[in-house]
Amino acid sequence: MLLLLCSITQTAVAQNPDEDAIKKVLLAETQTYFKGQGDAWQALWTHDASTNRSSAGVGGVGSVFGWENFGPQTVTWLKDSAKPVNLNIKNDAYTIKTDGKLAWVHYNQQLIGSGSDSVYNGMTREYRFMVKENNQWKINTLITHAANTSNSSPQAIENTLNATGYNLLGSKRVDDAIEVFLLNVKLFPNSWNTYDSLGEAYAAAGKKDLAIKNYERSIEMNSNNDNGKKMLEKLKQ
C-alpha cells in the first residue's frame, strides 16, 4: 500500500511539468526586470507583432502592441538606466490552462520592498498568454491590473504616476515621461523618489544639468540613494 501511494504521488507531481515551468518563467520575468537584467528579461518573451504589454490601474489603461514597439527600448533602459530594486516577490492563487503549446495564466503578485525600495510595495492581479517555443515557455501577452484601483491614498497615486512615467520612458516617449514625473514632483515634493525618477528622465533626454539638479535633490533628501549617487557621478564625468 505504501509503495502504491508513493507511486500515485509521483505520478500526480509529474502530470503537470508545464505548470512548474510556467511559474518559473513568470517569476523570472519580474525578477530580471527589477534587477535591470535586460538580456535575461527579453529571453522570456516572444518577439513578434502579436507580443504586447498592457496595464490598468489608478492612472488609467495603457497598451503597447508589437515587440519592436516596446521590447528593444525596454531592454536598453534596463541595461543602461534602470535602478536595481531588491524585492521579495510572492506569486500565488494561480489559474493555469494549457493546450499543447499555448497557455493562459492568471495569478496574484505581491511585491514587498524594504527601506528605500518600499515604494514598490503592492498587490496586482496578473494575466499572461504564453507560447511554447523550442520547448521553452515564453510570454506573448502581459496584462497587469492594480488590485488597489480604488485606493486613492497619496502613496498609491505617487506609485502609479511613477510606474506610468517609467512605462513611457521604456517606450521611448521621453518627453511624455518627463511631464508625468514633473507632475509627480509637484504633487509629492517631499518624496526623494520623485526627484530621482525625474533626474533619470532628464538624463535620457540628454538634459544633463536638469538631471544633475534633480539627482542632487533626491540624494539630499535620501542619503541612502546609492543608485542616484552612481548616476550623479556618471553625469558629472
N, C-alpha and C positions, 0 to 999 in steps of 0.2 A: 504493500500500500504506500509506504514512504517513497519507494522508487517511482511509483506511478504518479504521486503528487509532484515530485521533483520534475518529472518529465513533462507534466502538464504546465507547470510554472515556466519552464524553459521555453516551451513552445509558445506560450502566451507572450512572453517577452520578445521572442523572435518574430512574431506575427506583424509587428509594426516598426520595422527598421527605418522606414522613411520618416516616421514621426520624430524620432530622435535626431535624425539628420536635419530635418526642417527646423527643429527647435535650436540646434546649434548654429545654423545659418542666421536665424532671427536674432539671437543673442550677439553673434559676431558682428552683425551689421551695426547694431547700436554701439558696441564696444569700440570698433575701429573708427566709427565716426567721431566719437567723443575723445578718442586718443589722437585724432589727427592722422590716422594711418590711411592715406589716400589710396595707395596701391591695393592694400588688403580690402578696403571698403569696396572699390569698384569691381573686384573679382567676385563679389557676391551678387552682382546684378546681371540681368540680360542687357545687351547693348544694341537695341534696335528702335524703330519708330514707335513701337507699341509700349515701350517702357515708360512708366510715369510715376510721379510723386504728387500726393495731394495732402492737404492738412485743413482741418476745420477746428475752430476754437473761438475764444472771445474776440479775436481780431478779425474774424470772418473766415472765408474759404479761399484757398489758393491751390492751383494745379499747374503742373508743367508736364507736357507730353513730349516724348521722344528723348532717348538717351543723350543725343547730341545737344539738346537744349538745356540740360542741367548737369549731366554726368561729368564731362571733362572740366567744366568750370568748378564744380564742387571738389573734384579731385585736386585741382591746382590750389584751391583755397585751403583744403585740409592739409596739404603738404607744405604750403608756404606761409599761411597766415593763421590757421586755426589755433586756438588756445587749448592744449590738452586738459581734459577735465577728469578728475577722479570721482567715479560714481559707483555706488552699489546698485546694480540693475536687477530687478526682480520681475520676471515674466511668469504669469500663471493664468488660470482659467482659460485654457486653450480649447478651441474647437478646430479640429483639423480634418479636412475632407480631401482625400486623394483619389485620382482616377488616372492610373498609368503614369504619364509624365507631367500631369497637371495637379496642382494643389491649391485649395482655398483655406486660409487660416485666419482666425481672429482670436485675440488674447488681450489680457491686461498687461500693461507695462508700468512699473513704478521706478522712478529714478530717485535715488537717495544720496544727496551730497552732504558734505560737512564743511565747516569753515567757509572760505570764500566761494566754494562750489555749491553751497546750499541753495543758491538761487535757482538751481535746476531741479529742486525737489518738486515732484508732482506725479499724477497718475493720468495715463491716457489709455484709450481703447485703440488697439492697433489691428489693421486689416492688411492682409497680404495675398496677392495672387502669385503663385510660384510655378516655375517651369524647370523640368529636369533636363539639363544639357550635359552631354558626355558623362552621365551618371552622377552629376552634381546638381543639387537643388539651388536655383538662383531666383532672386526677386525680380518680378516683372512689374508689379503694381504695389505701391506703398501708400496706404491711407492712414493718417494719424488723426484721431478725434480726441480733443481735450476732454477728459472726463469732468472737468470743473468748468464747463462752459457757462454755468450760471454764477460762477464765482467772480464777483466784481471787486475783490479786495485789491488794494494798491499793489501788493506783490504779484498777484495774478496778472494784473494789467501790465506791469513792468516786464514780467517774464514773457508775456505774449508779444509785446512790442519788440522785445529783444530778439525773440525767435523769428518774428516776421522780418526784421532787418537782416538777420543772417541768411534767411531763405532768399531774400532779394540779392544779397551780396554773393551768395553761391550761384545765383543765376546771372551774374554779371550786370545786374541792374544797380550799379554802384550809386548813382545819383539818387535813386529812389530809396536805397538803403540809408543813405546819409539823412534824408528827410525824416525817415522813421526814427533813426537814432537821435536826431535833433529833438524830435517831439518827446522822446523818452527822457532826454536830459532836462527838457523844460518841465515835464510832469514830475520827475523824480531827481531834483538837483542834489539831493543828499546821498545818492547811490553811486558808489565808485564804479560799479559795473557799467552804468550807462555811459560814463565818460570813456571807459576802456573800449567799449564797442564802437563808439563814435570815432575814437582815435584810429581804430582798425579800418574803419570805412574810409576815413580821410587818407590813410596810408595807401589803401587800394586805389584811390582816385589820384594818387601822386601829389596830394596836398600835404607836403611834409611838415610845414610849420604848424598847420592846424592839428595834424596828427600828434606832433610832439606836445603841443599845448594840452591836448586832452589826455594823453597818456600821463603827463606830469600831474595833472589834476587828479587823475584816478589813483596814482601812487601816493599822492599827498593824503588822500582820504583812506587808503588801504596800503600800508607799508608792506603787507604780505603778498601783494600782487606781483609775483615773480615773473609771470609771463609779460606783464606790462613793462617791467624793468628791462627784460630781454629785448622787447620790441623797441623801447625807447633808445637803448644802446645801439641797436641796429640802425635806427633812423638818424642818429647823430653821427654816425661814422662818415 
